Amino acid sequence: MDEPLKLTAADGVVLDARWRPVEGDAGVAVLCHPHPDYGGSMQVPVVTAWADSLAGRGIASLRFDFRRRGTDEERRADVAAAVAGALDRTGGARVALVGWSYGADQALAAALGSDGRVAGVVAVAPTLRFLPAELLEAAGEGVPVVALVPEHDQFGSPERVAELLPRARAVPLAGADHFLAGHERVVADAVAEAVSELLG
């Protein structure tokens, strides 16, 4: 059962979040939703399906809402607050970041500044449009990245993702497009598998 909670970013902005505890200490995943300016929230079915699938593998999760008004840099601070919140609730367990679309871009950026707190990133349909060039070039340095790449992604083709994220391990999502309609269960299972490997 999800527990509502509040997170406070470094600049004092308070964020809504949901914590999904589990038995055991397999680790925790922080879940980052698509762009809030286009309807993304922690309640979108794709993201809630991740929490369900992760719980089935004994992995806790924390999902949160990005601030509604803010820059990309400020929203990276939101991810950092979520990582800190996850660590607080697990006594320092290993953390994986999982994001879809804009959330994937922000998870990749946040992992670079995590000072070893993040064990890896699962980037689902990353657009790679919201990362400054210097962050994009460094993505995957020191932090393992698994990219789940839809075959028919309208915003980040498999070829483009392979070119821009050469350090990532790419996992194709056959038949899917960027919005993942009809592939929610397959994606949730792939996320849980990837997170299990990263936290293992």
Long-range contacts (C-beta under 8 A, 24 or more apart in sequence): 2-51, 5-85, 7-64, 7-78, 7-81, 7-82, 7-84, 7-85, 8-81, 9-67, 9-74, 9-77, 9-78, 9-80, 9-81, 10-77, 10-80, 10-81, 11-74, 11-77, 13-67, 13-70, 13-74, 13-77, 13-78, 15-64, 15-65, 15-66, 15-67, 15-78, 15-81, 15-82, 16-42, 16-64, 16-65, 17-42, 17-62, 17-63, 17-64, 17-65, 17-82, 17-85, 18-42, 18-51, 18-62, 18-63, 18-64, 19-60, 19-61, 19-62, 19-85, 19-89, 20-51, 20-54, 20-55, 20-60, 20-61, 20-62, 20-63, 21-60, 21-89, 22-55, 22-58, 22-59, 22-60, 23-58, 24-58, 25-90, 25-93, 26-57, 26-58, 26-59, 26-60, 26-196, 26-199, 27-59, 27-60, 27-90, 27-93, 27-94, 27-95, 27-96, 27-119, 27-195, 27-199, 28-59, 28-60, 28-61, 28-62, 28-86, 28-89, 28-90, 28-93, 28-94, 28-95, 28-96, 29-54, 29-59, 29-60, 29-61, 29-62, 29-95, 29-96, 29-97, 29-98, 29-122, 29-195, 30-61, 30-62, 30-63, 30-64, 30-79, 30-82, 30-83, 30-86, 30-95, 30-96, 30-97, 30-98, 30-107, 31-61, 31-62, 31-63, 31-64, 31-98, 31-99, 31-103, 32-63, 32-64, 32-66, 32-79, 32-82, 32-97, 32-98, 32-99, 32-100, 32-103, 32-104, 32-106, 32-107, 33-63, 33-65, 33-66, 33-99, 33-100, 33-102, 33-103, 34-100, 34-101, 34-102, 34-103, 35-101, 35-102, 35-103, 36-65, 36-66, 36-67, 36-68, 36-102, 40-66, 40-101, 40-102, 40-103, 41-65, 45-184, 46-100, 46-180, 46-184, 46-187, 46-188, 47-100, 49-184, 49-185, 49-187, 49-188, 50-98, 50-187, 50-188, 50-191, 50-192, 52-188, 53-188, 53-189, 53-191, 53-192, 54-191, 54-192, 54-195, 56-192, 57-192, 57-195, 57-196, 59-192, 59-195, 59-196, 59-199, 60-86, 60-89, 60-90, 60-93, 62-86, 62-89, 66-103, 66-106, 72-106, 72-109, 72-130, 75-106, 76-106, 76-109, 76-110, 76-113, 78-106, 79-106, 79-107, 79-109, 79-110, 80-110, 80-113, 80-114, 83-110, 83-114, 83-117, 83-118, 87-117, 94-119, 94-199, 95-119, 96-120, 96-121, 96-122, 96-195, 96-198, 96-199, 97-121, 97-122, 98-122, 98-124, 98-191, 98-195, 99-123, 99-124, 99-126, 100-124, 100-125, 100-180, 101-125, 101-126, 101-127, 101-155, 101-178, 102-127, 102-130, 105-129, 105-130, 105-131, 106-130, 108-135, 108-139, 108-140, 108-145, 109-135, 109-139, 111-139, 111-143, 111-145, 112-138, 112-139, 112-141, 112-143, 114-143, 118-143, 119-143, 119-144, 119-198, 119-199, 120-144, 120-145, 120-146, 120-195, 120-198, 120-199, 121-145, 121-146, 121-198, 122-146, 122-148, 122-191, 122-194, 122-195, 122-198, 123-147, 123-148, 123-165, 123-168, 124-148, 124-180, 124-187, 124-191, 125-149, 125-150, 125-153, 125-155, 125-156, 125-173, 125-178, 125-180, 126-156, 126-161, 126-165, 127-155, 127-156, 128-156, 128-160, 128-161, 128-164, 128-165, 129-155, 136-164, 139-165, 139-167, 139-168, 140-165, 140-166, 140-167, 140-168, 141-167, 144-169, 144-198, 145-169, 146-171, 146-194, 146-197, 146-198, 147-171, 148-173, 148-187, 148-190, 148-191, 148-194, 149-173, 150-176, 150-177, 150-178, 150-180, 150-183, 151-175, 151-176, 151-177, 152-176, 152-177, 152-178, 153-177, 153-178, 154-178
